[in-house]
Amino acid sequence: MHCPFCGHEDTQVKDSRSTEDGAAIRRRRVCAACGQRFTTIERVQLRELTVVKMDGRRVPFDRDKLARSIRVALRKRPVDEERQERIVNGLVRQLEASGETDVPSARIGEMAMDALHAVDGVAYVRFASVYRDFREVEAFSKLLTDMKPGEEDAASPLPREEDRRQ
């Protein structure tokens, strides 16, 4: 492992811990040349995935891009980071276990929307509004109408209006 500070090739592992429910290993390292410390995370990768974009381009799958999208959708929602990481890990495992190496971007988007829909209705709507690139208010309105009553705030810690009246 090269040191990210000085580029030296000799780094030592000082501490290793299992993280993400055993799906990854977090390693604390120290550079023998400059003495700087840094952390690496090691994950199992079953196969190299390629994302097939809508225009036919092929790009390597980027787990971090998926994680950022999920985090943006869940920003300021009552879903802790550990749960967000489990969502991303679950999506990646599903993709790797599918047996396909070329995965359409539309499939990844739909899987992410399904996962968010099960966790938080507001995050689902946020993700869907960007993913589906709504151009008209009617399309956005249809998405909200298609949701079951109460789904948009299913994960909210606050009681709903009808619950407060009782």
Order of alpha helices (4+ residues) and beta strands (2+ residues): beta-beta-beta-beta-beta-alpha-alpha-beta-alpha-alpha-alpha-alpha
